């Protein structure tokens, strides 16, 4: 019966113009290494530090792979997933803007016009209608095209796939997947002293040891672990405050001598030595009485300090893969298959806890211990992907080892320019211990590649690729301050500083503003709420802005700050082009947009040193951060980009590009 059905399906595909023998082609195994840089890789291969990559290069091809404009991870991975540029798939930046309010919004989901409605039932807000939250990425993912043509496809931790679109292919999303609070990861710190950072991104809870058992010793501290928003107590569309989250009590018992601690939450316990991480602990929050609406998360605790002070760290509460409250995979049961095979794992999209390091809650050693936990998850997931891979399949696995570590650890020693001066965030007290951490993560990926190659069938097409490369990030430009000083942005009441989002800008005198990491928008009449720029003046204004930005020089040393400014009308195609910024600012190596300007702040100064631990970057001109492409085939030509790779995957099975795809098949890979 199954054989007859398969034959019928193949006949239908053939009749419809699809390739009758698509699934009989040798399979493809794709390793996506976020942030791998061709220059660093080339150096390490030449030094003999990456033998598995060197062997792959010798047997096949190694070359640079052009990235997206701008070279941001959600943009670049969306290019790869859909074979489109942002004008087609609609992802232009991590941060978009709402033209009706000038406020920054997430690129992952479009803004919701109707927040829904609810009725009040004895203090409970019972929804009568709720908005549908959908993925903002347009286009057809390559795995759906493959699946429709009879090719089995599995995708592990692909960025930008949350909220999870329906699909018959087995897909687990990565970057962009939320924690149970609905954000991108909020840690908790239970501590007996205030943090040094004045605006930490975590939930900092000041606790004191108490003698709760009346034995004469103060050895117990209590706090709470916040979970999902208390949606049945909130009005539709209400933004939750600190008290608007469901919470579970946390109790910390210190043993005599303060060498160990027992952490209790939701009926589970973990015994921890100082410097030790717990296993995953499940926590269920009841949104309604009698367990009618449970939300289950998972958390790990870290005993950062047990004496003389107290610092217990709780990871962001991840959505539990054992019973996810929101879809994490397509189809829904794929998450169960993964969980049954490897147990609990980080479901949060960016699991490396960079905020804790940026806030000074973690030091580098703390951070690297946590990254090692993520690496273990990755290894188990790659083993699972290899076990499930069959000849003829297409499988994608994602390795985050390099990207976030380059962001956070570049300040210790520049892995790309050995003679570079110390980074502004360089700390001599810690640099020696961590000078070669980035290279070590490259070597870890090399080891993983070796294991992958051992397990793959010999005829498999192996592709190793990255979405972009890396550069140092030593100086930051406050783009909105530059716009102010050059007469394109004005503030109310003669002020020099302020915030776009709180209404400090005088829109009657403002021609342009910056939001997002690379975006620059015109205050266009008829599009922006208070636009003043006549559409007929657009070409002249964008030319003027581009010329001035490209001519701007760093007053410290005369270096070029902006390598190129791209017009969206020239680099983007298709119907969603109008949703994006008017100009894309491509910074030269070493430079980038400040966090302040990214979120719409207008600062006093225009440019300054980047002293943040976020010290490496790629949010620059695409010319200075190409990615890598390695395949176990000899290729013809070079100069390929991410969208070419998408079309090539389809061409390998004899499948034509889908309408809207802009790439071309790479010669030497496709049949």
Order of alpha helices (4+ residues) and beta strands (2+ residues): alpha-beta-alpha-alpha-beta-alpha-alpha-beta-beta-beta-beta-alpha-beta-beta-beta-beta-beta-beta-beta-beta-beta-beta-beta-beta-beta-beta-alpha-alpha-alpha-beta-alpha-alpha-alpha-beta-beta-alpha-beta-beta-beta-alpha-beta-alpha-beta-beta-alpha-beta-beta-beta-beta-alpha
